[in-house]
Amino acid sequence: MSSSSSSGKEIVIIGGGVIGLSVAYQCLNRGHGVTVLERGPDTRDCCSLGNAGMVVPSHFVPLAAPGMMAKGLRWMLDPASPFYVRPRISWDLMAWGWRFYRASTASRVRAAAPVLRDLSLRSRQLFEQLNSTDGFDFGLVQRGLLMLCKTAAMLEEEAEIVAQANELGVEAKVLGLDDLAAIDPRIQMNVHGAVHFSQDCHLSPNRFVANLQQAILDNGGDIIWDAEVTGFKTASGGRIESIETKERSFICDECVVATGAWSPVVARMLPGLRLSVQAGKGYSITVDSPPALPELCSILCEAKVAVTPMGNSLRFGGTMEIAGLDQSINRRRVEGILKAIPQYFPQFEDCDFSSEPVWSGLRPCTPDGLPYIGRSRGHANLCVAAGHGMLGLSLAPVTGEAVAAIVSDDDPGLDLRLLAPDRY
Ligand SMILES: Cc1cc2nc3c(=O)[nH]c(=O)nc-3n(C[C@H](O)[C@H](O)[C@H](O)COP(=O)(O)OP(=O)(O)OC[C@H]3O[C@@H](n4cnc5c(N)ncnc54)[C@H](O)[C@@H]3O)c2cc1C
């Protein structure tokens, strides 16, 4: 590990998901002292573990895009659909929905796309570096992502994204059926066509998180488990004097909030900080001995299901349920994921995965689909690193690098203005 700064501050990071751990790792890299406070035990589960493991420069269009609101409303009528908002009386949900609607314009998407591109391409480089760092072994496969389309209409929609991608400098091309069979001969695909994003990659998120945890400990950082943050003591001017858990207080020079879908709960403990985040629940099912194992990861476009090989197993993930901080499993939506698989992969026709364990996780979704990365205006020593939605694994290394630069009073090297935590 190289040390590029010896400013040596004490940094307390709240949240031990992939974002908090990546921030911790990069802060240690700059010579700071680091303590991670994680509410769960070391065997905890969180969104960072069971996700689809994709690193996706292809995802430069944020969730809040033209047409999404109408599509979402249509999907809400189908109990097995990939998207659902549970109706409930909540001011936060209404405000979030209104902001989502306001962000779903062509001009907002045009402004967000280069920001997401720069973040994800830098993150990809950092994944490559980590992959060749001692102690890291997380199954990185750099063969790209396939967007598999069953219908001509979907392929046409994806082809439009290809044109936008190439304009932005993201590699993408439409594949005919012969090219598709040649690129991943290990699995039969029953589709109309596909798009290949060659810079995307995939990895095992469970192994990546375990590697980060070990690297933090090996480099002198501290991870305190069962340490739920319950409050803060602030001085005038909003400076954080101490961070409170049930057991004790922690004094720090800088504090970083990286509590994923729970970030609004933690923000409410601080005067003047409000984070608009809704939990977007998703499920995954990991099958240990699948009848066929593709080499590339893919997205089944009509069904919105992600498929990722991880070693000898295959993970299927999907659905986005905006239903509060609730991790319970809705079997009908899980059935929606399982039913899609044989439609795209005929070798799975005789498989019944309905008794496989189902994992659920809460994506931290901002209204405009961009994360919150940066200092809070009202708190001189507080950074936020949260709200990464569908991109938290992808953007973890670059978030870590940017926040480590900010707490070191250095230039993060990327334009983070659209990511300001106080933008709502
Ligand atoms: C089905 C599915 C598939 C996905 N696939 C991908 C993918 O392929 N690629 C990708 O980039 N992203 C993917 N994602 C999204 C990604 O998993 C998330 O964006 C990411 O894990 C968020 O990380 P985080 O560290 O912000 O949050 P989390 O992983 O939720 O971590 C937050 C941590 O904060 C802790 N915490 C909360 N409150 C407190 C408190 N008061 N005190 C102390 N600790 C606290 C929690 O216990 C938790 O451990 C997927 C998500 C889902 C659900």
The ligand as a Tripos MOL2 file, in Angstrom:
@<TRIPOS>MOLECULE
LIG
   53    58     1     0     0
SMALL
NO_CHARGES

@<TRIPOS>ATOM
      1 C1        -30.2540   -7.4170   -6.3130 C.3       1 LIG1
      2 C2        -29.1840   -6.3430   -6.3530 C.ar      1 LIG1
      3 C3        -28.2070   -6.3800   -7.3500 C.ar      1 LIG1
      4 C4        -27.2340   -5.3920   -7.4180 C.ar      1 LIG1
      5 N1        -26.2560   -5.4910   -8.3680 N.ar      1 LIG1
      6 C5        -25.2960   -4.5470   -8.4360 C.ar      1 LIG1
      7 C6        -24.2630   -4.6490   -9.4150 C.ar      1 LIG1
      8 O1        -24.2030   -5.5920  -10.1940 O.2       1 LIG1
      9 N2        -23.3320   -3.6660   -9.4730 N.ar      1 LIG1
     10 C7        -23.3580   -2.5920   -8.6270 C.ar      1 LIG1
     11 O2        -22.5210   -1.7030   -8.7520 O.2       1 LIG1
     12 N3        -24.3050   -2.4920   -7.6560 N.ar      1 LIG1
     13 C8        -25.2620   -3.4430   -7.5460 C.ar      1 LIG1
     14 N4        -26.2380   -3.3430   -6.5900 N.ar      1 LIG1
     15 C9        -26.2400   -2.1660   -5.7090 C.3       1 LIG1
     16 C10       -25.2090   -2.2670   -4.6050 C.3       1 LIG1
     17 O3        -25.3050   -3.5280   -3.9820 O.3       1 LIG1
     18 C11       -25.4000   -1.1470   -3.5820 C.3       1 LIG1
     19 O4        -25.4270    0.1010   -4.2510 O.3       1 LIG1
     20 C12       -24.2660   -1.1100   -2.5650 C.3       1 LIG1
     21 O5        -24.1190   -2.3470   -1.9400 O.3       1 LIG1
     22 C13       -24.4910   -0.0240   -1.5090 C.3       1 LIG1
     23 O6        -23.4060   -0.0980   -0.6200 O.3       1 LIG1
     24 P1        -23.3870    0.7370    0.7400 P.3       1 LIG1
     25 O7        -22.0930    0.4420    1.3880 O.co2     1 LIG1
     26 O8        -23.7580    2.1470    0.4410 O.co2     1 LIG1
     27 O9        -24.6230    0.1530    1.5750 O.3       1 LIG1
     28 P2        -24.7470   -1.1990    2.4260 P.3       1 LIG1
     29 O10       -24.0740   -2.3350    1.7660 O.co2     1 LIG1
     30 O11       -26.2030   -1.3450    2.7420 O.co2     1 LIG1
     31 O12       -23.9500   -0.8690    3.7420 O.3       1 LIG1
     32 C14       -24.4190    0.0650    4.6760 C.3       1 LIG1
     33 C15       -23.9770   -0.4120    6.0430 C.3       1 LIG1
     34 O13       -24.2830    0.6110    7.0070 O.3       1 LIG1
     35 C16       -24.6390   -0.0370    8.2110 C.3       1 LIG1
     36 N5        -25.3980    0.9070    9.0570 N.ar      1 LIG1
     37 C17       -26.6220    1.4270    8.8220 C.ar      1 LIG1
     38 N6        -26.9690    2.2610    9.8200 N.ar      1 LIG1
     39 C18       -25.9430    2.2810   10.7140 C.ar      1 LIG1
     40 C19       -25.7020    2.9510   11.9440 C.ar      1 LIG1
     41 N7        -26.6010    3.7800   12.4800 N.pl3     1 LIG1
     42 N8        -24.5270    2.7270   12.5830 N.ar      1 LIG1
     43 C20       -23.5910    1.8790   12.0500 C.ar      1 LIG1
     44 N9        -23.7780    1.2100   10.8910 N.ar      1 LIG1
     45 C21       -24.9310    1.4170   10.2200 C.ar      1 LIG1
     46 C22       -25.4820   -1.2160    7.7420 C.3       1 LIG1
     47 O14       -25.5630   -2.2220    8.7420 O.3       1 LIG1
     48 C23       -24.7080   -1.6740    6.4900 C.3       1 LIG1
     49 O15       -23.7740   -2.6860    6.7780 O.3       1 LIG1
     50 C24       -27.2290   -4.3240   -6.4750 C.ar      1 LIG1
     51 C25       -28.1760   -4.3120   -5.4530 C.ar      1 LIG1
     52 C26       -29.1480   -5.2990   -5.3770 C.ar      1 LIG1
     53 C27       -30.1550   -5.2670   -4.2640 C.3       1 LIG1
@<TRIPOS>BOND
     1     1     2 1
     2     2     3 ar
     3     2    52 ar
     4     3     4 ar
     5     4     5 ar
     6     4    50 ar
     7     5     6 ar
     8     6     7 ar
     9     6    13 1
    10     7     8 2
    11     7     9 ar
    12     9    10 ar
    13    10    11 2
    14    10    12 ar
    15    12    13 ar
    16    13    14 ar
    17    14    15 1
    18    14    50 ar
    19    15    16 1
    20    16    17 1
    21    16    18 1
    22    18    19 1
    23    18    20 1
    24    20    21 1
    25    20    22 1
    26    22    23 1
    27    23    24 1
    28    24    25 2
    29    24    26 1
    30    24    27 1
    31    27    28 1
    32    28    29 2
    33    28    30 1
    34    28    31 1
    35    31    32 1
    36    32    33 1
    37    33    34 1
    38    33    48 1
    39    34    35 1
    40    35    36 1
    41    35    46 1
    42    36    37 ar
    43    36    45 ar
    44    37    38 ar
    45    38    39 ar
    46    39    40 ar
    47    39    45 ar
    48    40    41 1
    49    40    42 ar
    50    42    43 ar
    51    43    44 ar
    52    44    45 ar
    53    46    47 1
    54    46    48 1
    55    48    49 1
    56    50    51 ar
    57    51    52 ar
    58    52    53 1
@<TRIPOS>SUBSTRUCTURE
     1 LIG1         1 GROUP 0 **** ****
